Amino acid sequence: MLNFTDYIIGQGVDLGDRTLALPLGVSADGRTFYGMDSAGSGFVVTVSPVPEPATYALIAAGLGLLTLRRRVFRCAAIKQ
């Protein structure tokens, strides 16, 4: 079983010198966590999804194909 601190760190959250001791709740969408840290202070952590590099590559490839298609149609229109 994965502990809460390791899970939060795995989501890309930098905790600094804090240790999460008592998670109390999670939002319905699973992106906001709240609870207590080891010093007794409350915390709220919000995790924002970051696209994977493959997503960026797919977007770049799509934009490249759209640009190529536009050039082909522009050249065809000029020849007519």
C-alpha positions as CSV (number, residue, x, y, z in Angstrom):
1,M,0.0,0.0,0.0
2,L,1.3,3.4,-1.0
3,N,1.4,6.0,1.8
4,F,-0.1,9.4,1.3
5,T,3.1,11.4,1.3
6,D,4.6,9.2,-1.4
7,Y,1.4,9.5,-3.5
8,I,1.5,13.3,-3.3
9,I,5.2,13.4,-4.3
10,G,4.4,11.0,-7.1
11,Q,1.8,13.5,-8.4
12,G,4.6,16.2,-8.7
13,V,4.0,18.1,-5.5
14,D,7.1,19.6,-3.8
15,L,6.5,19.3,-0.1
16,G,9.8,20.9,0.9
17,D,10.6,20.0,4.5
18,R,7.0,19.1,5.4
19,T,5.7,15.6,6.1
20,L,2.1,14.9,5.6
21,A,0.9,13.0,8.8
22,L,-2.9,12.9,8.6
23,P,-4.8,13.1,5.4
24,L,-8.4,14.1,6.1
25,G,-10.0,14.3,2.8
26,V,-9.9,14.3,-1.0
27,S,-12.1,16.3,-3.3
28,A,-14.6,14.5,-5.6
29,D,-12.3,15.0,-8.7
30,G,-9.2,13.7,-6.8
31,R,-7.2,16.8,-7.4
32,T,-7.4,18.6,-4.0
33,F,-6.2,17.0,-0.7
34,Y,-6.4,18.4,2.8
35,G,-5.2,17.3,6.3
36,M,-2.5,17.8,8.9
37,D,1.2,17.8,8.6
38,S,3.8,16.5,11.2
39,A,4.0,19.9,12.9
40,G,0.2,20.0,13.5
41,S,-0.4,22.6,10.8
42,G,-3.2,22.2,8.3
43,F,-2.5,21.8,4.6
44,V,-4.4,21.9,1.3
45,V,-2.6,20.5,-1.7
46,T,-4.0,21.0,-5.2
47,V,-2.6,18.8,-8.0
48,S,-2.8,20.2,-11.6
49,P,-2.5,17.7,-14.4
50,V,0.5,18.2,-16.7
51,P,0.4,16.8,-20.2
52,E,2.9,14.1,-21.0
53,P,5.6,14.7,-23.6
54,A,3.8,12.4,-26.0
55,T,0.8,14.7,-25.9
56,Y,3.0,17.6,-26.9
57,A,4.5,15.5,-29.7
58,L,1.1,14.6,-31.0
59,I,-0.1,18.3,-30.9
60,A,3.1,19.3,-32.8
61,A,2.6,16.6,-35.4
62,G,-1.0,17.7,-35.9
63,L,0.0,21.3,-36.4
64,G,2.7,20.3,-38.8
65,L,0.2,18.3,-40.9
66,L,-2.3,21.2,-40.9
67,T,0.5,23.6,-42.0
68,L,1.5,21.2,-44.8
69,R,-2.1,20.8,-46.0
70,R,-2.5,24.6,-46.1
71,R,0.6,25.0,-48.2
72,V,-0.6,22.3,-50.7
73,F,-4.0,24.0,-51.1
74,R,-2.4,27.4,-51.4
75,C,-0.1,26.2,-54.1
76,A,-2.9,24.5,-56.0
77,A,-5.0,27.7,-55.8
78,I,-2.1,29.8,-57.2
79,K,-1.6,27.4,-60.2
80,Q,-5.2,27.7,-61.3
